Amino acid sequence: MSTYRDFAYRGSARATVLKTVGTRERRSHLTAPRVPTVGIDIGGTKVMAGVVDADGIILEKIRTETPDKSKSPKVVEDTICELVLDLSDRHDVHAVGIGAAGWVDADRSKVLFAPHLAWRNEPLRDALSGRLAVPVLVDNDANTAAWAEWRFGAGRGEDHLVMITLGTGIGGAILEDGRVKRGKYGVAGEFGHMQVVPGGHRCPCGNRGCWEQYSSGNALVREARELAAADSPVAHSLIERVGGNVHEITGPVITELAREGDAMCIELFQDIGQWLGVGIANLAAALDPSCFVIGGGVSAADDLLIGPARDAFRRHLTGRGYRPEARIVKAQLGPEAGMVGAADLARLVARRFRRANRRRVERHERYERYAQAIRNSSPTRPTQEP
């Protein structure tokens, strides 16, 4: 068993955690200790953990299935701890960063709500830092992915960046002057729930016409399944590919057929891309970034999706022709972006942890030197004879 695990199991004092690093992120990441940290990406189906160095290189990665959402939060915490302790047997871990698919409060201590897990106002940071005996940082997974793309991927060199993650729904994050903009309550970037079609498709959030109902993995699969269920002639290839089982139609199947030239699947991506471009134009009007980075599983379609999005963006951009246009690029780090970003953000709290430990050691050494000096200066009492 490693020294780290021994230390954790002895129930040592809870590690010092930096409560707020947001206002100093741009400056701090340049001077953060170049030590390995662990990043955790928690999604609806998997928990991925990896040791990441200061250059964003993954030294080791492991993953497991996400515990069923009906289970208690402690079950998920146990899973995270097992992964971190496993990695710590082979690596010197200085901090842990967690990217959670949910709303995280402004202090990055609680998960306010997670749609795929039983987290409701869950004090995740304190619960884990107490068990792991190293600092823990918690953030939204889109924020951590955006940070990774800004530091190591498609957003390098950009001062005003917006990331859009296309998966089951739509997530997002805003970086301005190298700082993640989390909003007053920590839940900024929920772009998927902007209303783009009043009275449109019902969204699981309870509203109608949300952007993610028209430009997401769910939207893509819904449209394809509706055509297949109606036995549309244009869906013949898709029906044949899944053996007539409509429920076997998934995003990767549609993407594969589109790359093979299937006209209907290409058209579905064009529709999704058009709506993506409309939403990006709205965000450009509100935020005026220099770059939009498109990530998430659906972005694997590349120009089948991003090409139509760029065209629609140019058509719907406010003041088009009289203003600079933001770049729209595909994310570079793939599904590991959230994990890499969480680990890199954790390095900011690792510095505070290391400084606190160093001060404790120095203070202890001063006390020892002082005590030794007192002992050396005290006259030796003569031994009394009986």
C-alpha positions as CSV (number, residue, x, y, z in Angstrom):
1,M,0.0,0.0,0.0
2,S,1.4,3.4,-0.9
3,T,2.4,6.1,1.5
4,Y,-0.4,8.2,0.1
5,R,-3.0,5.6,0.8
6,D,-1.6,5.1,4.3
7,F,-1.9,8.8,4.9
8,A,-5.5,8.9,3.6
9,Y,-6.6,5.9,5.7
10,R,-5.1,7.4,8.9
11,G,-7.8,10.0,8.7
12,S,-5.3,13.0,8.7
13,A,-6.5,16.6,8.9
14,R,-8.6,17.8,6.0
15,A,-6.4,19.4,3.3
16,T,-6.4,23.1,2.9
17,V,-8.5,24.0,-0.2
18,L,-8.4,27.2,-2.1
19,K,-12.0,28.5,-2.0
20,T,-11.8,30.8,-5.0
21,V,-9.2,30.9,-7.7
22,G,-11.3,32.2,-10.5
23,T,-10.1,35.8,-10.4
24,R,-6.5,34.7,-10.6
25,E,-6.7,31.8,-13.0
26,R,-5.0,33.4,-15.9
27,R,-2.0,34.4,-13.9
28,S,-1.9,31.5,-11.5
29,H,-1.8,28.7,-14.1
30,L,1.6,30.0,-15.3
31,T,3.1,29.7,-11.8
32,A,1.2,26.7,-10.5
33,P,3.5,23.8,-9.3
34,R,4.4,21.5,-12.1
35,V,3.2,18.4,-10.3
36,P,0.9,15.6,-11.4
37,T,-2.7,15.9,-10.5
38,V,-5.7,13.7,-11.0
39,G,-8.7,14.7,-13.2
40,I,-12.1,13.0,-12.9
41,D,-14.8,13.3,-15.5
42,I,-18.2,12.1,-14.2
43,G,-20.9,11.5,-16.8
44,G,-24.2,9.7,-17.0
45,T,-22.6,6.4,-18.1
46,K,-18.9,6.5,-17.1
47,V,-16.4,7.8,-14.5
48,M,-13.0,8.5,-16.1
49,A,-10.0,9.3,-14.1
50,G,-6.5,10.2,-15.2
51,V,-3.1,11.4,-14.0
52,V,-2.2,14.5,-16.0
53,D,1.1,16.4,-16.0
54,A,1.6,20.2,-16.2
55,D,1.7,20.0,-20.0
56,G,-1.7,18.4,-20.3
57,I,-0.3,15.0,-21.1
58,I,-2.2,12.0,-19.7
59,L,0.2,9.7,-17.9
60,E,-2.4,7.1,-17.1
61,K,-6.1,6.8,-17.5
62,I,-8.7,4.4,-16.0
63,R,-12.5,4.3,-16.2
64,T,-15.5,2.5,-14.7
65,E,-19.2,2.6,-15.1
66,T,-21.2,5.3,-13.3
67,P,-23.2,3.9,-10.4
68,D,-26.9,3.8,-11.0
69,K,-28.5,7.2,-10.4
70,S,-30.9,5.7,-7.9
71,K,-28.0,4.9,-5.6
72,S,-26.9,7.2,-2.8
73,P,-24.3,9.9,-3.4
74,K,-21.9,8.0,-1.1
75,V,-21.7,5.2,-3.7
76,V,-20.4,7.7,-6.3
77,E,-18.0,9.1,-3.8
78,D,-16.7,5.6,-3.1
79,T,-16.2,5.0,-6.8
80,I,-14.2,8.3,-7.1
81,C,-12.0,7.4,-4.1
82,E,-11.3,4.0,-5.4
83,L,-10.1,5.4,-8.7
84,V,-7.9,8.1,-7.1
85,L,-6.4,5.6,-4.6
86,D,-5.7,3.2,-7.4
87,L,-3.8,5.8,-9.4
88,S,-2.0,7.0,-6.3
89,D,-0.4,3.6,-5.9
90,R,1.7,4.4,-9.1
91,H,1.8,8.2,-9.1
92,D,2.5,11.0,-6.6
93,V,-0.9,12.8,-6.6
94,H,-1.0,16.4,-5.3
95,A,-4.6,17.4,-5.9
96,V,-7.8,16.1,-7.5
97,G,-10.0,18.0,-9.9
98,I,-13.6,16.8,-10.7
99,G,-15.6,17.8,-13.7
100,A,-19.3,17.0,-12.9
101,A,-22.2,16.9,-15.4
102,G,-24.4,19.2,-13.3
103,W,-24.7,22.6,-11.7
104,V,-21.9,23.5,-9.4
105,D,-22.2,26.4,-7.0
106,A,-20.0,29.6,-7.3
107,D,-17.6,28.4,-4.5
108,R,-17.1,25.1,-6.4
109,S,-17.9,23.1,-3.3
110,K,-21.4,21.8,-3.9
111,V,-23.1,20.1,-6.8
112,L,-26.5,21.8,-6.8
113,F,-28.1,19.4,-9.3
114,A,-27.0,16.6,-11.5
115,P,-29.5,15.2,-14.0
116,H,-27.8,11.7,-14.1
117,L,-26.9,11.3,-10.5
118,A,-28.7,11.6,-7.1
119,W,-26.8,14.8,-6.3
120,R,-28.9,17.6,-4.8
121,N,-26.9,20.3,-2.9
122,E,-24.2,17.7,-2.4
123,P,-21.1,19.0,-0.6
124,L,-18.8,17.0,-2.8
125,R,-15.6,18.9,-2.4
126,D,-15.5,18.7,1.4
127,A,-16.7,15.1,1.5
128,L,-13.9,14.0,-0.9
129,S,-11.1,16.2,0.4
130,G,-11.7,14.8,3.9
131,R,-11.4,11.2,2.6
132,L,-8.5,11.7,0.1
133,A,-6.3,14.0,2.3
134,V,-5.4,16.2,-0.7
135,P,-7.1,19.3,-2.1
136,V,-10.2,18.7,-4.2
137,L,-11.6,21.1,-6.8
138,V,-15.1,20.6,-8.2
139,D,-16.4,22.3,-11.4
140,N,-18.9,21.8,-14.2
141,D,-17.6,19.4,-16.9
142,A,-18.1,21.9,-19.7
143,N,-16.1,24.5,-17.8
144,T,-13.2,22.0,-17.3
145,A,-13.4,21.0,-21.0
146,A,-13.3,24.6,-22.1
147,W,-10.3,25.3,-19.8
148,A,-8.4,22.3,-21.3
149,E,-9.1,23.5,-24.9
150,W,-7.9,27.0,-23.9
151,R,-4.8,25.7,-22.3
152,F,-3.8,22.8,-24.6
153,G,-6.2,22.5,-27.5
154,A,-8.2,24.4,-30.2
155,G,-8.6,27.6,-28.0
156,R,-4.9,28.3,-27.4
157,G,-4.1,32.0,-27.8
158,E,-7.8,33.1,-27.6
159,D,-8.7,35.8,-25.0
160,H,-12.5,35.5,-25.5
161,L,-13.7,31.9,-26.1
162,V,-17.0,30.1,-25.9
163,M,-17.2,26.4,-25.9
164,I,-20.3,24.4,-26.9
165,T,-20.5,20.7,-26.0
166,L,-22.9,18.7,-28.1
167,G,-23.8,15.4,-26.6
168,T,-27.2,14.1,-25.4
169,G,-28.0,17.8,-24.8
170,I,-26.0,21.0,-25.1
171,G,-23.6,22.4,-22.5
172,G,-21.2,25.2,-22.7
173,A,-18.7,27.5,-21.0
174,I,-17.3,31.0,-21.3
175,L,-13.7,32.1,-21.0
176,E,-12.8,35.7,-20.9
177,D,-9.2,37.0,-20.5
178,G,-8.3,33.5,-19.4
179,R,-10.9,33.2,-16.7
180,V,-13.9,30.9,-16.6
181,K,-17.0,33.0,-16.3
182,R,-19.2,31.0,-13.9
183,G,-21.9,33.7,-13.2
184,K,-23.1,34.9,-9.8
185,Y,-24.4,31.5,-8.8
186,G,-22.0,29.3,-10.7
187,V,-24.4,28.0,-13.4
188,A,-23.5,30.1,-16.4
189,G,-23.1,28.4,-19.7
190,E,-26.3,26.4,-19.9
191,F,-26.8,27.4,-23.5
192,G,-28.8,24.4,-24.4
193,H,-31.8,25.8,-22.6
194,M,-32.1,29.0,-24.5
195,Q,-35.5,29.1,-26.2
196,V,-35.2,29.2,-30.0
197,V,-38.6,28.0,-31.0
198,P,-41.5,29.3,-28.8
199,G,-43.9,26.5,-28.2
200,G,-41.6,23.9,-29.8
201,H,-40.5,20.5,-28.7
202,R,-40.8,19.7,-25.0
203,C,-37.5,19.7,-23.2
204,P,-36.7,17.5,-20.1
205,C,-36.0,20.8,-18.3
206,G,-39.8,21.5,-18.4
207,N,-39.8,24.2,-21.0
208,R,-40.5,24.1,-24.7
209,G,-38.4,25.0,-27.7
210,C,-35.0,24.8,-26.0
211,W,-32.0,24.9,-28.4
212,E,-30.8,21.4,-27.5
213,Q,-34.1,20.0,-28.8
214,Y,-33.0,21.1,-32.3
215,S,-29.2,20.8,-32.2
216,S,-27.9,17.9,-30.2
217,G,-27.4,14.1,-30.2
218,N,-31.0,13.6,-28.9
219,A,-32.4,15.8,-31.7
220,L,-30.4,13.9,-34.4
221,V,-31.5,10.5,-33.2
222,R,-35.1,11.6,-32.6
223,E,-35.5,12.9,-36.2
224,A,-33.9,9.7,-37.6
225,R,-36.1,7.4,-35.6
226,E,-39.2,9.3,-36.6
227,L,-38.4,8.8,-40.3
228,A,-37.6,5.2,-39.8
229,A,-40.7,4.5,-37.7
230,A,-42.8,6.0,-40.5
231,D,-41.1,3.6,-42.9
232,S,-40.0,6.6,-45.0
233,P,-38.4,5.6,-48.3
234,V,-35.5,8.0,-47.7
235,A,-34.7,6.1,-44.5
236,H,-34.3,2.7,-46.3
237,S,-30.5,2.5,-45.8
238,L,-30.8,3.4,-42.1
239,I,-33.6,0.8,-41.5
240,E,-31.5,-1.8,-43.3
241,R,-28.4,-1.0,-41.3
242,V,-30.2,-1.6,-37.9
243,G,-32.1,-4.6,-39.1
244,G,-35.5,-2.9,-38.8
245,N,-35.0,-2.2,-35.1
246,V,-35.7,1.5,-34.8
247,H,-34.3,1.6,-31.2
248,E,-30.9,0.5,-32.5
249,I,-30.6,3.9,-34.3
250,T,-27.8,5.9,-32.6
251,G,-25.7,8.9,-33.3
252,P,-22.6,6.8,-34.4
253,V,-24.8,4.8,-36.8
254,I,-26.2,8.0,-38.4
255,T,-22.6,9.5,-38.6
256,E,-21.3,6.3,-40.2
257,L,-24.0,6.3,-42.9
258,A,-23.5,10.1,-43.5
259,R,-19.8,9.5,-44.1
260,E,-20.7,6.8,-46.6
261,G,-22.8,9.3,-48.5
262,D,-26.3,8.5,-47.4
263,A,-28.4,11.5,-48.5
264,M,-30.9,11.4,-45.6
265,C,-28.2,11.2,-42.9
266,I,-26.3,14.0,-44.5
267,E,-29.5,16.1,-44.5
268,L,-30.1,15.3,-40.8
269,F,-26.6,16.7,-40.0
270,Q,-27.3,19.7,-42.2
271,D,-30.5,20.4,-40.2
272,I,-28.7,20.0,-36.9
273,G,-25.9,22.2,-38.1
274,Q,-28.3,24.9,-39.3
275,W,-29.8,25.1,-35.8
276,L,-26.3,25.1,-34.3
277,G,-25.3,28.1,-36.4
278,V,-28.5,30.0,-35.4
279,G,-27.7,29.5,-31.7
280,I,-24.0,30.5,-32.2
281,A,-25.1,33.7,-33.9
282,N,-27.3,34.5,-30.9
283,L,-24.4,33.9,-28.5
284,A,-22.1,36.0,-30.7
285,A,-24.7,38.9,-30.4
286,A,-24.7,38.6,-26.6
287,L,-21.0,37.7,-25.8
288,D,-19.0,38.7,-28.9
289,P,-16.2,36.1,-28.5
290,S,-13.3,35.6,-30.9
291,C,-13.7,31.8,-31.1
292,F,-16.3,29.1,-30.7
293,V,-15.0,25.7,-29.9
294,I,-17.4,22.8,-30.7
295,G,-16.9,19.7,-28.6
296,G,-18.8,16.7,-27.4
297,G,-19.7,13.4,-29.0
298,V,-21.7,14.9,-31.9
299,S,-18.7,17.0,-33.0
300,A,-17.1,13.8,-34.3
301,A,-19.1,14.4,-37.5
302,D,-16.6,17.1,-38.3
303,D,-17.6,19.2,-41.4
304,L,-20.9,17.3,-41.8
305,L,-22.0,19.3,-38.8
306,I,-19.6,22.3,-38.6
307,G,-19.8,23.3,-42.2
308,P,-23.6,23.9,-42.2
309,A,-23.1,25.6,-38.8
310,R,-20.6,28.1,-40.2
311,D,-23.0,28.9,-43.1
312,A,-26.0,29.5,-40.8
313,F,-23.8,31.5,-38.5
314,R,-22.9,33.9,-41.3
315,R,-26.5,34.2,-42.4
316,H,-27.9,35.0,-39.0
317,L,-25.1,37.0,-37.4
318,T,-26.3,40.5,-36.3
319,G,-24.4,43.2,-38.3
320,R,-23.1,40.6,-40.7
321,G,-20.7,42.2,-43.2
322,Y,-19.8,45.0,-40.9
323,R,-18.1,43.2,-38.0
324,P,-15.4,40.7,-37.5
325,E,-16.6,37.1,-37.4
326,A,-15.6,34.7,-34.7
327,R,-13.9,31.5,-35.7
328,I,-15.9,28.2,-35.3
329,V,-13.5,25.3,-34.8
330,K,-13.7,21.7,-33.6
331,A,-12.3,20.8,-30.2
332,Q,-9.0,19.0,-30.3
333,L,-8.8,17.0,-27.1
334,G,-11.8,14.7,-27.6
335,P,-13.6,12.9,-24.8
336,E,-10.6,13.5,-22.4
337,A,-11.0,17.3,-22.4
338,G,-13.0,17.4,-19.2
339,M,-10.6,15.2,-17.4
340,V,-7.5,17.1,-18.5
341,G,-9.1,20.5,-17.7
342,A,-10.2,19.3,-14.2
343,A,-6.7,18.1,-13.5
344,D,-5.1,21.3,-14.7
345,L,-7.4,23.5,-12.6
346,A,-6.6,21.3,-9.6
347,R,-3.0,22.3,-9.9
348,L,-4.0,25.8,-8.8
349,V,-5.2,24.4,-5.4
350,A,-2.2,22.1,-5.3
351,R,0.1,25.2,-4.9
352,R,-1.9,26.4,-1.8
353,F,-1.7,22.8,-0.4
354,R,2.0,22.6,-0.9
355,R,2.6,26.0,0.6
356,A,0.6,25.2,3.7
357,N,2.4,21.9,4.1
358,R,5.8,23.7,3.7
359,R,4.8,26.3,6.3
360,R,3.8,23.6,8.7
361,V,7.1,21.7,8.2
362,E,9.1,25.0,8.6
363,R,7.1,25.9,11.8
364,H,7.7,22.5,13.2
365,E,11.5,22.7,12.4
366,R,11.7,26.2,14.1
367,Y,10.0,24.8,17.2
368,E,12.4,21.9,17.3
369,R,15.4,24.2,16.9
370,Y,14.1,26.4,19.6
371,A,13.4,23.5,22.0
372,Q,16.9,22.1,21.3
373,A,18.5,25.5,22.0
374,I,16.6,25.7,25.3
375,R,17.8,22.2,26.2
376,N,21.4,23.0,25.3
377,S,21.4,26.3,27.3
378,S,19.9,24.9,30.5
379,P,22.5,24.1,33.2
380,T,22.8,20.5,34.1
381,R,21.5,20.0,37.6
382,P,24.0,18.1,39.9
383,T,22.9,14.7,41.0
384,Q,22.0,14.7,44.6
385,E,23.6,12.0,46.7
386,P,21.3,10.0,48.9
